[in-house]
Amino acid sequence: MTNLRLCYQTVEFGKTDIHLCTLRNKQEFHDPSGIAEKLGICSASWPIFGVIWPSSLVLAHFIADYETGSKRILEVGCGMALSSLLLNKQCADITATDYHPEAQKFLQRNTLLNGNKAIAFEQVDWAAKSDDLGLFDLIIGSDLLYEDSHIELLANFIEGHSKPACEVIIVDPRRGRKNKLSAKMMAFGFSSSQQQPSDTAYLEQAFKGHILKFER
């Protein structure tokens, strides 16, 4: 990460502070060995994982007071893993995943920055036939549906890692694919609901997206 320009920031959740090292902006790029390129990640999309997006903030604020109890939780497409870091701070059983080859390095760095225990992480491809993740009680994610092809891939991935009784919370910034995802999830036996966040004073601009919730 030495050739990247980085930014340090703190996100507040009541009396809880989450400290983050992120990319400075969306123009950063560093793939000298072509690892990301081999995974199909171009230079334009390379930095997307490394900044805090509004949807990520909405998810973290929503999950901050959510009753997680002893649930086994999975964050899909974690990026900077803000929600995972917050849940880890709350001693929840959290596992983070992302496709980007640099995500785990930033997660480890930020976990140490917050003085907390290591967070389980696996680099996963939604299209892969198998992984070592297992099944979860609660699956969360934000801003995951960039392309039409992601709808079926994401739904199948979630279904493949859901316990028979499972909750799924996805924050979608209104990319126009939420209804198709809901239809896929309902076909897997989940109920579907959506809502807009009640308070987004922590955002610089109004949030026009929705919090999608699926339960089974």
FENRA-V288673 format. One record per residue. RES is the residue in one small letter. SS is DSSP state (hx for helix, st for strand, lp for the rest). Layout:
RES;SS, RES;SS
This chain:
m;lp, t;lp, n;lp, l;lp, r;lp, l;st, c;st, y;st, q;st, t;st, v;st, e;st, f;st, g;lp, k;lp, t;st, d;st, i;st, h;st, l;st, c;st, t;st, l;st, r;lp, n;lp, k;lp, q;lp, e;lp, f;lp, h;lp, d;lp, p;lp, s;lp, g;lp, i;hx, a;hx, e;hx, k;hx, l;lp, g;lp, i;lp, c;lp, s;hx, a;hx, s;hx, w;hx, p;hx, i;hx, f;hx, g;hx, v;lp, i;lp, w;lp, p;hx, s;hx, s;hx, l;hx, v;hx, l;hx, a;hx, h;hx, f;hx, i;hx, a;hx, d;lp, y;lp, e;lp, t;lp, g;lp, s;lp, k;lp, r;st, i;st, l;st, e;st, v;st, g;lp, c;lp, g;lp, m;lp, a;lp, l;hx, s;hx, s;hx, l;hx, l;hx, l;hx, n;hx, k;hx, q;lp, c;lp, a;lp, d;st, i;st, t;st, a;st, t;st, d;st, y;lp, h;lp, p;lp, e;lp, a;hx, q;hx, k;hx, f;hx, l;hx, q;hx, r;hx, n;hx, t;hx, l;hx, l;hx, n;lp, g;lp, n;lp, k;lp, a;lp, i;lp, a;st, f;st, e;st, q;st, v;lp, d;lp, w;lp, a;lp, a;lp, k;lp, s;lp, d;lp, d;lp, l;lp, g;lp, l;lp, f;st, d;st, l;st, i;st, i;st, g;st, s;st, d;lp, l;lp, l;lp, y;lp, e;lp, d;lp, s;hx, h;hx, i;hx, e;hx, l;hx, l;hx, a;hx, n;hx, f;hx, i;hx, e;hx, g;hx, h;lp, s;st, k;st, p;st, a;st, c;st, e;st, v;st, i;st, i;st, v;st, d;st, p;lp, r;lp, r;lp, g;lp, r;lp, k;hx, n;hx, k;hx, l;hx, s;hx, a;hx, k;hx, m;hx, m;hx, a;hx, f;lp, g;lp, f;lp, s;st, s;st, s;st, q;st, q;st, q;lp, p;lp, s;lp, d;lp, t;lp, a;lp, y;lp, l;lp, e;lp, q;lp, a;lp, f;lp, k;lp, g;lp, h;st, i;st, l;st, k;st, f;st, e;st, r;lp
